[in-house]
Amino acid sequence: MTQHPDGRYVDDAPYDPDAALQQLERADLDAPNWVLVWRKFRTHKLGLISGIFLLLCYLMLPFAGFIAPYGPNERNGEHLYAPPQSVNWFYEGKFIGPHVFPIVAEADLETFQWKFVPDLEDPRAVKFFCEGSEYKLAGLIRSDTHLFCAPEGATLFLWGSDRLGRDVFSRILYGAQLSLTVGLIGISVSFSLGIIFGSMAGYFGGRIDWVINRVIEILRSLPELPLWLALSAAVPSNWSPVAVFFIISIILGILDWPGLARSVRAKFLSLREEEYVRAAEMMGASSGRVIRKHLLPNFMSHLIASATLSIPAMILGETALSFLGLGLRAPAVSWGVMLNDAQNLASIEIYPWTAIPMLPIIVVVLAFNFLGDGLRDSLDPYQQ
């Protein structure tokens, strides 16, 4: 250390890379755990991008009615199976803003099908912040203002229309409200049961452990899909769509908890012999407090990763039941209900846009899997 002429002290020792690395490691050890998790999660690019995408999807759910140009069951009898329309910005080489061309149905006498021909000489501007069908913003506030709407005398089917002339794009937005929410409700039920029964079996052992293990083995031995079908078929057909939605969510959660319970039990069997658990018991802590304050926090990283990976299974379960006609039913709108309308392979061959609801299911499930992988790697920041 030498003194500069202006009075400052300058460190003239040679640079030691090992010492610098040790200093960085000490700084990491002193950092809060969430900072270490975030630093490691940022390096997982797929997980980070998937997390941002899913966050935007869930933030969009309360505003689906505002973004969708049509209502979920709004029909247009003159445009059945209308193909997707493109939004154009230029007309005859000039920029005129977003516009569409009206489409007219014409009969094809060779294939005996309706063909929709756009009128390329009549561009019509897309309207923004316009009035349309009524909806509830966030399920509470009634409104009829939409982000964009079809021009007068024209349609705006971005992803085409279905067999009843309903806009596929709007129905996918409305369907996301149910399809993405069913996973959250189902995972809440599944984790509540899995943590309760798994912790009881692992911590207390003995006869409680034996009984819970037998229940888990019985549930896991049953074929999953036929059991879903049987329980869903028992739901009365005269129930409202909201009641059916909650029952389906609870059924999915009840049938998913044995796997988590077994993982929690195995972890608790090893953790209950640790010294800090014994010390808490000797100081008079109750069993519930030991489980809540000492055992579960050491297992929380695995629980979070498991929850993220279980949500897509719930979404696929609801989609499968609704596709088979045993889940949500019309007039409720979900991605599975939309796929139920596309069961006819001949119609998909002729009108391929009716299978578009498969795309959001695939993308969301992949995003949850990538996010789960990223969280699983990041929630233990000290693991190399």
Buried (B, 14 or more C-beta within 10 A) or exposed (E): EEEEEEEEEEEEEEEEEEEEEEEEEEEEEEEEEEEBBBEBBEEBEBBBBBBEBBEEBEEBBBBBBBBBBBBBBBBBEEBBBBBBBEEBEEBEEEEEEBBBBBBEEEEEEEEEEBEBEBEEEEBBEBBEEBEBBEBEBEEEEEEEBBBBBBBEEBBBBBBBBBEEBBBBBBBBBBBBBBBBBBBBBBBBBBBEBBBBBBBBBBBBBEEBBEEBBEBBEEBEEEEEEEEBBEBBEEBEEEEEBEEBBBBBBBBBBBBBBBBBBBBBBEBBBEBBEEEEBEEBBEEEBEEEEBBEEBBBEBBEBBBBBBBBBBBBBBBBBBBBBBBBBBBBBEEBBBBBBBBBBBEEEEBBEEBEBBBBBBEBBEBBBBBBBBBBBBBBBBBBBEEE
